[in-house]
Amino acid sequence: MILFLLFLKRMRNGVGRRSAINLFSRIVVSTISLIFLGIVSRELSEEQLGIFAVMFVFYGIVSMFGGLGFGTSSIRLIPEFEAKGEDNNVSDIIKYTVFAPFVISLFLMIAGFYLRENLADIFLKSPDFAGFILIILVASVFYAAYDRIILIMQSLQWFSKIAVLNIIINTAQRLLAVIFLYLGYGVKGILCGFLIGNILGCVLGLALLLKYLLIPFSGYSLKQYIRFSLPFYGLGFSRFLFSRADQTFIAILFTPDKLAVYFIAKKIVSLINLVLEPLLEPVIPKLSEIKARGLSAFRENSAKIYVIFSFLAFAGTCLVIFNSKIALFIVGGAKYVPNTLILNILAVSVFLSVIFSISKIGIYLYQHPKETFKISFYVGLINTSLGIIMGLYLGLAGFALAQCIGFLCGIFFIRYKYKSDWVIYEPRLDVIYFLSLSAVAITGAAVNGYLARADMDIANIVKIFVLNFVLIGLFLALIFKNKVISNAFK
């Protein structure tokens, strides 16, 4: 209750409205993305869908190496200069952020052009697919540029424009991709649709920023900007380890059809974060406010936030596990339905990642920024290194399990190191979640296995969903009886 009241309260001011706009645009974009994926996954083979998934791997690689940390730096510096009325400095930073990383990305693209057959052999397992790599490289350069433009617009607080632009570009990309697909161009047509959409995003984004781009250069030091951005550049590598490294190494170690399975599963579990992240945004500033009242007030409120978000994440994980066959069928089609184990493990990893993220709030507010970076980096490193080792023996399930283990390590490290400071946790709650997840996994597998033997027609899907909804409600009602959880929502 406290979470939703806080969210509704903040809806009345600018922060709340921005959260609402952000949530709305994410829901629309995610809906468009899932509908598109549901269409193309049925038209493409698993190998072809894997080639499409490799494009997103390259998006992350080019953004990480070519971004220089300028996008995040712009969010820190532009609001400060705007508040002081220093439009010339704002203009210089926007120009640096748009064009300097773009030049670096072009060099990466040129290097990739000469290495296209090697890259095709590594990521697509055949040098004959070098043509796909060329399209992917160009699309990645413009995606990275568009992503930085969006970050600049965030720093200018143009949230309504961002929402509209993202909806337009994501719709255009996928519409063009589907048109090219049905015109007979296959996966190459899909890649070209995304390339054109990324270019369109850059053109429209630059048009919106034109008034800043036309201001004459005032001499803000590029060297100073690079020095300021270096920590954020390092943070970009940490984020890559967190969010994209698993898919990158799956693409390297396995064939594209395996990447396609993991790609579909990750898309489904990302819906949990889609709902939770906008709810969390107004909470962190509030905890920062409460921090001024003293440590005891912060510990009490952060403990409530921990219980609320862990419960909501648990509910989302239950929803995915119980409906794993339905989700895989809707998003990927019948050929992906047998991969429920991977989806369920990834759903548990999202639950643990939410707990890890909530646990980090105290570090973010009380410790030096380097502490947050170090913990995030080490957890990402564990996720990646364990993923490679376990993946070689257990396949995709090994990568998914490694995510769980990495986040668990981060959670226990934070609790051990800061247990006497600002972290309050209930061991009983951990036991409840562990036992409940075990029961959910067993019950969900039994229900899905029994009901999903027939064809996935509408009647069968509705029947499974209704039964699962009732079972999830019963599980959550039983858990909610715990006083720690019920008290947090009062």
N, C-alpha and C positions, 0 to 999 in steps of 0.2 A: 504493500500500500504506500509506504513512504517513497518508494522509487517512482511510482507513477504520479503521486501528488507533486513530487519535486519536478518531474518532467513537465507536467501540466502547468505548474507554476511558472517555470522558466519559458513556457510557450508564450507567455504574455510579453516577454522582452525579446531583444534582438537575438540573444543566444538561443532561446527556445525556437524562435522562428527559423533560424538557420538550421537547427537540428531537424525540424520538421521538413524543411525543404530538402535537406540532405537525405533523410529517410525516404521521402517520396520519390526523389530521383533515383535512388538506389533500387527501390522496389520496382519502378518502371523499367529501368535498365536491366535488372536481373530477370524480370519476367520476359522481356524481349529476348535476352540471351538464352534462357532456358527453352523458349518456344523454338528459337532458331536451332539450338542444339538438338532438340527433339526431332526436327525435320531432317537436318543433314546427317545425323547419326544413323538414320534409317536408309538414307540414300548412299552413304559411303561405306566402304569396307572398314574394318577395324584398322588396317594399315593406313588407309587414306585419312581417317580421322586422326590417327597418330601423327601424320604429316602436318595436319592442321594444328594439332596441339604443340608441335615443335615451334611453331611461330610464336606462341606465348612464352616458350622457354627463351627464345632469342629476344623477345621484348624485355625480359628481365635482365639478360646479359648486357645488352646495348645500353639500357637505362642505367645499370649499375656502373659500368666502366666509363661511359661517356658523359654521365650527368655532372660529375665534379662536385656534387653536393650543392649546386647552385639553387636548385628548386627549393630545398628546405631552407637554405639561407635567405632566400627572397621572402619567405613567410616571416622570418625573424626581423629582417631589416626594413622592408617596405612599409609596414604599418608605423614604425617609429619615425621614418622620414616623412611620411604623409601627415602624421600628427604635428610635426614641426613645420609643415608647409614647404618642405624641400623637394619640390617636384622634379628639379633637375637631377638630384641624386636618385630619386625613384626611377626616372627615365633611364639613367645609366645602368642601374641594377637590372632593370627589365631587359635592356639590350644585351648586357652580358649573359643573363640567364637564358635568353632565347638563342643567341647566336654562337657563343663560345662552345657550349656543349654540342651544338649541332655540327660545328666544324670537327670536333673530336669524333663524333659519331660517323661523320663522312669518311674520316680516315679508317675507322673500324670497318665500315662498309667496303672501302676499297681493298683493305687487307683481306676481308672475307671474299671479295670477288676473285682474288688470285688463289685463295685457298678453298674455293667453292666445292671442288670435288672431294677434298679431304674432309671438309665439314659435312658434306652429304654422306660420306662413308661413315663418319663418326655418329652423326645424329639420325640418319635415315637408313644406314646400313647398306648403301649402294651409291657409288659415284654417279650412277645414271640419273640420280635425282638432283643433280647440281642445279638444274633449272629452278626447282622449287626453292633452293637455298637463296638464289639471287632475289626472287620475289620477297622471300621472308626477310632478307637483310634490308632491302629498301623500305619495306613496311615497318620494320623495327626502328629505323632511323626516324621516320615521321611519327611513329607512335611515341617514341621518347620525347620528341619535340612537342607534340600535342600534350603529353603528360606534364611537361614543365610549364606550358602555357596555362594549364588548369591550375597549377600550384601558384602561379603569379596572380591569377584571378582570385584565388582564395585569399592571398595576401591583401588584395584590394577589397576583399569582402563582397565580391560580386556573386553571391551564392545563387540568386535567382537565374542569372545569366549562365552560370556553370550548369545548373540543373537542366535548363532548356538546351544548351549546347550539347551536353552529354546525351540527352535523349535523342536529339537530331542526329548526331554522329553515329551513335550505336544503332539507331534504326536504319540509317543510310548504309552503313557497313553491311549489316545482315541482309537487308533487302537486296542490295547489289549482289551479295554473295549467293543468295538463293536464285536470283534471276540468272546469273552466270552458270550456276549449277544446272538449272533446268534447260539452259540453252546448249548444254552438252560439254561445258568446259571442265566439269569435274572439280577436283580439289584445287586445281590451278585457278579456276574461276573464283572459287571461294577466297583464296589468298589475295587475288587481285581486287576483289570486292572490299576486303579489309584495307588493302593498300590505298585504294582510292578514298575510302572513308577517312583514313588517317591524314591524307593530304588535305582533304576538305576541312577536317578539324583544324589543321594548322592555318589554313587560309582564313577561315572564319575567326579563329582565335586572334590572329595577327590583326585582322580588321577591327576587332573590338579594342585592341591595345594600340591602335594607330596613333591616337593623340599623344601617347607617351613616346612612341617610336619616332615621331616627327620633331620632338624637342631636341635642340642641338646638344651635342655631347658637352658635359660640364667638367669632365676631368676626374671623376671619382676613380680611385686607384683600382685597377684590375688585380694587381698584386695583393693589395689589402683584402679584396673580396675573395680571392683564392685562399689566402691564409685563414680568413674567417670561416670559409666553407669546408676546410679540410676535416674537422671533426664530423661534420654531417656527411662528408664523402665516406668516411669510415663507417658511419651509422648505416649508410646505404648497403654496404657489404653485409652488415649484420642483418638487415632486413631481408636481403637476398637469401642468406642462410636460413632464415626463418620461413620465408614464404615460397621460394622458388627453387631452392637447391635440390630438394627431393625430386621434383619433376625433371630438373636438368640432368641429374645423374641416372635417373630411370631412362631418359632418352639416350644417354651415352652407353649404358650397360645393357639395355634390352632393345628389342625391336619396337617399331612404332605402334604395333597393335597392343603391346603391353602398356605403353604410355597412354593410349586411348582409354583404356580401362581406368587407370589412375586419374586421368583428366576428368572423366565423367564423375567419378566418385568425389573428387575435390570440389567440383562445381556444386554438387548436391549439398555437401556439408558446409559450404560457404554461406548457405542461407541462414545458418544459426548466427554467425557473426553479423550478417546483414541486419538482423533485428536488434542484436545486443549493442553493437557499436554506437548507433545514434542515441540509445538510451543512456549509455555511459558518458557521453560527451558533457551533458550538464552536471553530472555527478562530480567529476574531477575538480572543476573550479569550486564547487561547493565544499569539498573536502579541504581544498586549499584555504578557503575562508575559515572553516572550522579549526584548522591548524593553529590559527591565531589565539584561540581560546585556551590552548594548552594541550599537553600530550594526552591526558586522560579523556578529554572530549573527542580528540581525533581517534583514539583507539576504539572508543565505544561506537562511533559512527562508521568508521572503516570496517569494523567487525560486522555491523548490520549490512553494509553494502556487499561485503564478501558473501554473507549468507544469501542475500537476495539474488545476486548475480550467479552464484554457483547453482542455486535452485533453478533459475531460469535456463541456464546452460544445460543442466541435467534434464529439464523438460524437453528442450530442443533435441538433445541426444536421444532420449527415449522415442521421440517422434520419428527420428530418422531410423533407428534400429527396428522399431515395430513396422515401419512402412518401407523398409529397404528394397524389397522386391518391386513394390509399386513405383518407388522413386526411380530405380534403375530402368524399369520398363518405360516410364513416361519420358525420361530424359534421354535414355540411350537406345531403347528398343529391346526386343526379346534376347538378342545375342549378348547383352550385358547383364541380364538378370542373374546368372550364376555367380556373379562377383560380389555377393552380399557381405562376405567376410571382410573384404578390404574396405568396403563402405562403412561397415559397423566399427571397425578398428579406427578409421579416420574420424568417425563421429565421436568416439571416446577421446581421441586426441584433441578435438576442438573443445570438448568439455574441460580437459586439463589445461589447454592453452588459455581459456577464459580465467580459470583459477590463478594461473601463473600471472596473467596480465593484471588482475586485481591485486595480487600480492605485491606487484612491483610499484603500485601507486605510492606507498610509503617511501620507497627508495627514491622515487622521482621527486617527492615533495620535501624529503628530509636530508637526502644525501647529495654528494657532488654528482653532476651529470655523468661523469666517467663511470660511476658505479652502475648506473642503469645500462650504459653501453656494454660494460664488461660482462654483466650477468646475461644480457640478451645475446651477446656474441658467443659466450661459452655454451649457452643452451642451444643456440643455432649450430654451433660446431658439433655438439654431441648428437643432435638430430641428424646432421649430415654424415658424420663419420660412422655412427652406428648404422645409419640407413644403408650405407655402402656395404658394410660388413654383413649385416643381417640380410640385406637384399640379395647378396650373392648366394646365400643359403636358403632363404625363405621366399625369395621373389618379391612381388609387390607387397605382400603382407609384412615382410621384414622392414620395408621402408615405412609402412604405416605404424608398425609397432615401435620403431625407433623414434617417431614423433612423440608417442606416449611416454617413452622412457626419458627423453630429453626434457619434456615439460615437468615430469615428476621430479627429476633431478633439480631443476630450477626451483620448484615449489619447496622441496625439503631443504635446499640450501638457504633459501630466504628465511624459512622458519627457524632453522638452526642458528644462523648468524644473527638474526634480529629478534629472536624470541623475547628478549628482555626489553626491547625498545618499543616499537609501535605495532607489532604483529600480534593479534589475538586470534586464536583458532580453537575449534572444538574437536578434539580427537574423536568424540562420539559421532560427529557429523561425517568425518572421513569413513568411519566404519559403516554408517548408514548408506553413504553413497556407494561404497565398494560392494556391499551386499545387494543393494538395489540394482546397481548396474549388472551384476552377475545374474540376478533374477530376471531383469529385463532382457538380457542377451539370450538366456535359455528360453524364456517364454516367447519372445519375439521370433526366435528361430523356429520354434515349434509351430506357432500360429502361421507364419509365412510359409513354412514347409508344407503344412497341411492344406491351406487354402489356395496356394499358388500353383498347385499341380495342374489345375485346369488352365485353359487359355486365358490370357489377360484381356478379357472383354470388359466393357463398362460395368456390367452387373457384378462381375467378380471383383473388380477394383473397388467398387462402392462397398461390397460386402466386407472385404478385408479392412478397408479404411474405417468403417463404422465399428467393427469389432475391436480394432486396434485403438480407436479413440476411447472406447469404454474402458479397455484394459489400462491404457495410459492414465486415464482419469482416476481409476482405482489406485494405481501405484502412487500417483502424486498425492492423492488424498491421504493415503496411509503415511507417506513420508511427511506430509505437512502437519501431521499430529505431533511431530517432534516439537518441543517447546522452543528450542533454539531457532528453528525455522519460522514457526508461527509468530513468535514474538518480534522477529525482525521485520515482518510485514505489517505490524500494527502501527 
